[in-house]
């Protein structure tokens, strides 16, 4: 079993990426395609997950795309790394909680390479850091499982414009903030895609042949 790893250099349209993911889910389910790890960025776009509450949309004039992932309102923009995946849980442990735990571990390990101590929160999904004695989210997680094929993934704030979150209550959490690697004082993140790939493959494909393909 192999995985295809893609790294898109230019921003990818959100709706186009969803079409590609949905098709890959079908193909993986039918055994026609390999599993997928896809790192990319989106141009500025607001999305709402399946548990979004309209009261968390502060700016009612914002255009929001409904997504079929779990979670609530979030924002994607350049400078935020999106890590999409398609994983066949039929060949693994059919345990969604275990999957989320592995994703959390992956993100924590990525941040550790930048000397950022982070943690998960059993009440608020995602990965958090403490900045000036306040909990701030640095990575969000949103997945969907169809016929035990897990897809969507997580986002990691690197150097994105955090002011874009002012129009929503990110992930429906009012009493905590949002941060990024840049805000945490990290300025050298040039090879972060390689760091993400290495840690993801180490978590999910320790003993499996890895095929990496970079493309623009």
ChimeraX attribute file (.defattr): number of C-alpha atoms within 10 A of each C-alpha:
attribute: neighborCount
match mode: 1-to-1
recipient: residues
	/A:1	9
	/A:2	14
	/A:3	21
	/A:4	17
	/A:5	20
	/A:6	21
	/A:7	19
	/A:8	14
	/A:9	12
	/A:10	13
	/A:11	15
	/A:12	13
	/A:13	13
	/A:14	18
	/A:15	12
	/A:16	9
	/A:17	16
	/A:18	15
	/A:19	11
	/A:20	10
	/A:21	19
	/A:22	13
	/A:23	13
	/A:24	22
	/A:25	28
	/A:26	15
	/A:27	14
	/A:28	17
	/A:29	20
	/A:30	9
	/A:31	11
	/A:32	11
	/A:33	16
	/A:34	20
	/A:35	23
	/A:36	21
	/A:37	22
	/A:38	20
	/A:39	22
	/A:40	21
	/A:41	22
	/A:42	20
	/A:43	16
	/A:44	16
	/A:45	17
	/A:46	21
	/A:47	19
	/A:48	23
	/A:49	19
	/A:50	15
	/A:51	14
	/A:52	19
	/A:53	15
	/A:54	14
	/A:55	11
	/A:56	18
	/A:57	21
	/A:58	13
	/A:59	12
	/A:60	12
	/A:61	8
	/A:62	12
	/A:63	10
	/A:64	15
	/A:65	14
	/A:66	14
	/A:67	20
	/A:68	16
	/A:69	19
	/A:70	17
	/A:71	23
	/A:72	24
	/A:73	26
	/A:74	23
	/A:75	23
	/A:76	23
	/A:77	20
	/A:78	19
	/A:79	20
	/A:80	25
	/A:81	23
	/A:82	22
	/A:83	22
	/A:84	22
	/A:85	25
	/A:86	26
	/A:87	25
	/A:88	23
	/A:89	17
	/A:90	12
	/A:91	10
	/A:92	11
	/A:93	11
	/A:94	14
	/A:95	10
	/A:96	15
	/A:97	9
	/A:98	11
	/A:99	18
	/A:100	17
	/A:101	11
	/A:102	15
	/A:103	21
	/A:104	23
	/A:105	19
	/A:106	21
	/A:107	25
	/A:108	21
	/A:109	20
	/A:110	21
	/A:111	23
	/A:112	12
	/A:113	12
	/A:114	17
	/A:115	10
	/A:116	17
	/A:117	13
	/A:118	22
	/A:119	18
	/A:120	18
	/A:121	10
	/A:122	7
	/A:123	6
	/A:124	13
	/A:125	17
	/A:126	23
	/A:127	24
	/A:128	24
	/A:129	24
	/A:130	17
	/A:131	14
	/A:132	7
	/A:133	7
	/A:134	12
	/A:135	18
	/A:136	19
	/A:137	27
	/A:138	25
	/A:139	27
	/A:140	22
	/A:141	21
	/A:142	22
	/A:143	20
	/A:144	17
	/A:145	17
	/A:146	12
	/A:147	11
	/A:148	19
	/A:149	21
	/A:150	21
	/A:151	24
	/A:152	26
	/A:153	21
	/A:154	21
	/A:155	24
	/A:156	26
	/A:157	24
	/A:158	22
	/A:159	20
	/A:160	20
	/A:161	17
	/A:162	17
	/A:163	8
	/A:164	15
	/A:165	17
	/A:166	12
	/A:167	17
	/A:168	23
	/A:169	22
	/A:170	22
	/A:171	24
	/A:172	20
	/A:173	14
	/A:174	10
	/A:175	9
	/A:176	13
	/A:177	19
	/A:178	18
	/A:179	23
	/A:180	22
	/A:181	20
	/A:182	15
	/A:183	16
	/A:184	16
	/A:185	10
	/A:186	14
	/A:187	12
	/A:188	10
	/A:189	13
	/A:190	8
	/A:191	8
	/A:192	16
	/A:193	15
	/A:194	12
	/A:195	16
	/A:196	20
	/A:197	21
	/A:198	14
	/A:199	20
	/A:200	21
	/A:201	18
	/A:202	13
	/A:203	15
	/A:204	15
	/A:205	15
	/A:206	11
	/A:207	9
	/A:208	12
	/A:209	11
	/A:210	14
	/A:211	11
	/A:212	14
	/A:213	10
	/A:214	12
	/A:215	10
	/A:216	8
